[in-house]
Amino acid sequence: MALGFNRLLLRQFEKKSLNTLAAPVVAAAAQPSSLNLLIEKQQFGDTVGDIKSKTTKKTLDFDDGGKLFRSVTTGKLLRSMVNQQMASYEPIVDIGIWVMRSRLVDTRIIRELIMSVVKHTFYDHFCAGENLDEARRTLQKLWDGGLKGIMDYGLEDATDNASCDRNFKEFVKTIETTKLLPPSSVSYACVKITAICPISLLKRVSDLLRWEHKDPSFHLPWKVDTLPMLSDSSPLYHTLNRPDPLTPAEEHDLHQAHQRLLKLSEKCLELNLPLLVDAEYSSVQPAIDYLTYSTMIRINRNNTPIVYGTIQAYFKDAKERLIQATEAAEKMGIVLGLKLVRGAYLSSESQLANSLGFASPIHGSIQETHACYDECASIMLEKASKGTGAVVLATHNIESGKAAAARAEGLGLEKSNEKVQFAQLKGMADGLSFALKNAGFQVSKYLPYGPVEMVIPYLLRRAEENKGLLSASTMDRKLMSNEIKRRLKAVVMRHKAEENMPPTNH
Ligand SMILES: Cc1cc2nc3c(=O)[nH]c(=O)nc-3n(C[C@H](O)[C@H](O)[C@H](O)COP(=O)(O)OP(=O)(O)OC[C@H]3O[C@@H](n4cnc5c(N)ncnc54)[C@H](O)[C@@H]3O)c2cc1C
């Protein structure tokens, strides 16, 4: 029903006819109610008004909605706003998440019905298409609007070598396809290590690395040169007992996984296309960092950052790990590439720690996470200015975007410097993406693609992230609704002006 309503609104609007149905909805959404202002204050510290008035020398401009959303049609703006509005409505999202995780989806007809609803709402909003062709078309539209894309085939975690090999081939296909796209329209390729190394092995390797950190005399015969993955403040509760050494079969599988990552990195080096390695849950992250950093040491030579790891700033040990990695990379003379995110597995991390009777590894408050993100960003921007580091600032947070942009300018970083880029997920923070792009920075949208069922775990994470009145999308919806209201007003004024024009005699 919501979908039909959505379409009806769009059709009416795209014809540019003011209609009685759209007006009250748009007007209500655009109304700067005291509740909206309060929400903005609580989440961001600044309201849109504050952002306008406080900034004297602005690096990012959010004031001029016409300029901000210049390349976005009114229909697309309205569709994005309605989708984000639905995604922020907690009861809808909670029911949706419950249904997706329930046995109901085992029944074929119900499953098909649910998939169809998901496809026409959340999927269309957050994903780039069901296959490479559709994703290419989405990327082309972005590129026309001045943004780059990060293509990501939404693969499942792998359980055995056969699924790792299948996934590896898909990653190669995605990387190769960038040759067919407009030059520079793709900023990065990306890979999930959990798709090219069996999860159980990543857990075993992480256990062994943690034990080695606890007891440096613990010998790991298979370990090659890498950067530090754990710090003294890293949680070790996942590994309470001394783990058994890897069996020859496990060592063989680890070598295979390493080779897959190495081959993908070499392919990227050949195409001069940087490769982002995603971060996952803390139970497997040490092994992911081990594989990433050891590959980085081999590939990121000659001042060229090709392999990028990911740091999740919501972890209490994030900054310490980042500093250790930057120092070790500098000593080795390699450019450390890092993508900086806040982290997407908040509730599962806290639940796991609680279930084992340990404190959560996540910062105690969101303000601490914000501060950690901004400090890590500042460190990496400084490294980028010296040429020893490269950073992808992957965030939807307007304050972090503003702080990083101002710091980059303060450090005198050229906006065309490839070592500093910003990124947001498709369907999120378009206002921030366009403000950064208008200021001259290089900005990408992360474009997950693949069959609907395959990207369900990704969509569930986006649903969790966007739900609630204080969700990340609140400011974005506000910017969009202000712009829709401005365009509506312009149409009304034009209609009025036309009505008042004296009739012309022929
Ligand atoms: C290009 C790109 C790549 C990404 N890659 C990864 C990846 O590899 N791995 C990964 O895990 N995530 C990844 N993400 C997802 C990212 O972690 C989430 O989108 C992120 O949580 C949203 O934060 P934000 O920076 O947009 O900030 P905001 O919009 O301010 O969001 C704040 C979020 O922080 C959470 N939060 C963090 N710490 C706390 C705390 N202490 N208390 C309460 N809430 C807290 C809240 O749930 C809230 O959703 C990626 C995102 C992008 C844009």
The ligand as a Tripos MOL2 file, in Angstrom:
@<TRIPOS>MOLECULE
LIG
   53    58     1     0     0
SMALL
NO_CHARGES

@<TRIPOS>ATOM
      1 C1         31.5670    3.6070    2.2200 C.3       1 LIG1
      2 C2         31.2020    2.9040    3.4890 C.ar      1 LIG1
      3 C3         31.8280    1.7160    3.8250 C.ar      1 LIG1
      4 C4         31.5200    1.0540    5.0170 C.ar      1 LIG1
      5 N1         32.2000   -0.0730    5.3610 N.ar      1 LIG1
      6 C5         32.0000   -0.6200    6.5800 C.ar      1 LIG1
      7 C6         32.7960   -1.7030    7.0260 C.ar      1 LIG1
      8 O1         33.6920   -2.1590    6.3380 O.2       1 LIG1
      9 N2         32.5340   -2.2230    8.2540 N.ar      1 LIG1
     10 C7         31.5560   -1.7120    9.0780 C.ar      1 LIG1
     11 O2         31.3890   -2.1990   10.2030 O.2       1 LIG1
     12 N3         30.7710   -0.7000    8.6630 N.ar      1 LIG1
     13 C8         30.9740   -0.1430    7.4470 C.ar      1 LIG1
     14 N4         30.2030    0.9050    7.0450 N.ar      1 LIG1
     15 C9         28.9640    1.2220    7.7830 C.3       1 LIG1
     16 C10        29.2330    2.2300    8.8530 C.3       1 LIG1
     17 O3         29.9180    1.6250    9.9160 O.3       1 LIG1
     18 C11        27.8700    2.7240    9.3390 C.3       1 LIG1
     19 O4         27.2550    3.3130    8.2430 O.3       1 LIG1
     20 C12        28.1050    3.6880   10.4920 C.3       1 LIG1
     21 O5         27.7890    3.0970   11.7050 O.3       1 LIG1
     22 C13        27.2880    4.9300   10.4060 C.3       1 LIG1
     23 O6         28.0170    5.9090   11.0840 O.3       1 LIG1
     24 P1         28.2750    7.3530   10.5200 P.3       1 LIG1
     25 O7         29.7280    7.6140   10.4680 O.co2     1 LIG1
     26 O8         27.5260    7.5180    9.2860 O.co2     1 LIG1
     27 O9         27.7830    8.2600   11.7210 O.3       1 LIG1
     28 P2         26.3560    8.5990   12.2890 P.3       1 LIG1
     29 O10        25.4170    8.9330   11.2290 O.co2     1 LIG1
     30 O11        26.5830    9.6240   13.3420 O.co2     1 LIG1
     31 O12        25.8890    7.2590   12.9220 O.3       1 LIG1
     32 C14        26.1090    6.9500   14.2230 C.3       1 LIG1
     33 C15        25.9220    5.4770   14.3930 C.3       1 LIG1
     34 O13        26.8700    5.0970   15.3310 O.3       1 LIG1
     35 C16        26.3330    4.0400   16.1010 C.3       1 LIG1
     36 N5         27.1360    4.0770   17.3350 N.ar      1 LIG1
     37 C17        28.4820    3.9540   17.3190 C.ar      1 LIG1
     38 N6         28.9690    3.9760   18.5570 N.ar      1 LIG1
     39 C18        27.9370    4.1160   19.4060 C.ar      1 LIG1
     40 C19        27.8300    4.1900   20.8230 C.ar      1 LIG1
     41 N7         28.9100    4.1320   21.6010 N.pl3     1 LIG1
     42 N8         26.6260    4.3310   21.3420 N.ar      1 LIG1
     43 C20        25.5330    4.3970   20.5430 C.ar      1 LIG1
     44 N9         25.5820    4.3260   19.2050 N.ar      1 LIG1
     45 C21        26.7580    4.1880   18.6230 C.ar      1 LIG1
     46 C22        24.8620    4.2700   16.1450 C.3       1 LIG1
     47 O14        24.2090    3.0530   16.0040 O.3       1 LIG1
     48 C23        24.5550    5.1160   14.9170 C.3       1 LIG1
     49 O15        23.9180    4.3570   13.9430 O.3       1 LIG1
     50 C24        30.5110    1.5910    5.8750 C.ar      1 LIG1
     51 C25        29.8910    2.7900    5.5440 C.ar      1 LIG1
     52 C26        30.2340    3.4640    4.3920 C.ar      1 LIG1
     53 C27        29.5770    4.7610    4.1110 C.3       1 LIG1
@<TRIPOS>BOND
     1     1     2 1
     2     2     3 ar
     3     2    52 ar
     4     3     4 ar
     5     4     5 ar
     6     4    50 ar
     7     5     6 ar
     8     6     7 ar
     9     6    13 1
    10     7     8 2
    11     7     9 ar
    12     9    10 ar
    13    10    11 2
    14    10    12 ar
    15    12    13 ar
    16    13    14 ar
    17    14    15 1
    18    14    50 ar
    19    15    16 1
    20    16    17 1
    21    16    18 1
    22    18    19 1
    23    18    20 1
    24    20    21 1
    25    20    22 1
    26    22    23 1
    27    23    24 1
    28    24    25 2
    29    24    26 1
    30    24    27 1
    31    27    28 1
    32    28    29 2
    33    28    30 1
    34    28    31 1
    35    31    32 1
    36    32    33 1
    37    33    34 1
    38    33    48 1
    39    34    35 1
    40    35    36 1
    41    35    46 1
    42    36    37 ar
    43    36    45 ar
    44    37    38 ar
    45    38    39 ar
    46    39    40 ar
    47    39    45 ar
    48    40    41 1
    49    40    42 ar
    50    42    43 ar
    51    43    44 ar
    52    44    45 ar
    53    46    47 1
    54    46    48 1
    55    48    49 1
    56    50    51 ar
    57    51    52 ar
    58    52    53 1
@<TRIPOS>SUBSTRUCTURE
     1 LIG1         1 GROUP 0 **** ****
